[in-house]
Amino acid sequence: MATITLKYDEHNAASRMMLNRMLRSGLFLDQESIEEHRRLRDAAVRTSQKNMASFIEKYI
């Protein structure tokens, strides 16, 4: 897999539309979205583990 870095005018409607089309095509992935998803997933796992610790301790 290769990484492509794009710089675009975020205030230009045409450039935003083209970027959205490229991402919707499925050929490109938004690395920031992937990293944000991983952070949210990891935070949810840590919260679940913390919340379940007392339950497991009590019933197991």
SULQUIRA-V367347 format. One record per residue. N is the residue number from 1. RES is the residue in one small letter. BURIAL is b if it has 9 or more other ideal C-beta (glycine too) atoms within 8 Angstrom, else e. Layout:
N/RES/BURIAL + N/RES/BURIAL
This chain:
1/m/e + 2/a/e + 3/t/e + 4/i/e + 5/t/e + 6/l/e + 7/k/e + 8/y/b + 9/d/e + 10/e/e + 11/h/e + 12/n/e + 13/a/e + 14/a/e + 15/s/b + 16/r/b + 17/m/e + 18/m/b + 19/l/b + 20/n/e + 21/r/e + 22/m/b + 23/l/b + 24/r/e + 25/s/e + 26/g/e + 27/l/e + 28/f/e + 29/l/e + 30/d/e + 31/q/e + 32/e/e + 33/s/e + 34/i/b + 35/e/e + 36/e/e + 37/h/e + 38/r/e + 39/r/e + 40/l/e + 41/r/e + 42/d/e + 43/a/e + 44/a/e + 45/v/e + 46/r/e + 47/t/e + 48/s/e + 49/q/e + 50/k/e + 51/n/e + 52/m/e + 53/a/e + 54/s/e + 55/f/e + 56/i/e + 57/e/e + 58/k/e + 59/y/e + 60/i/e
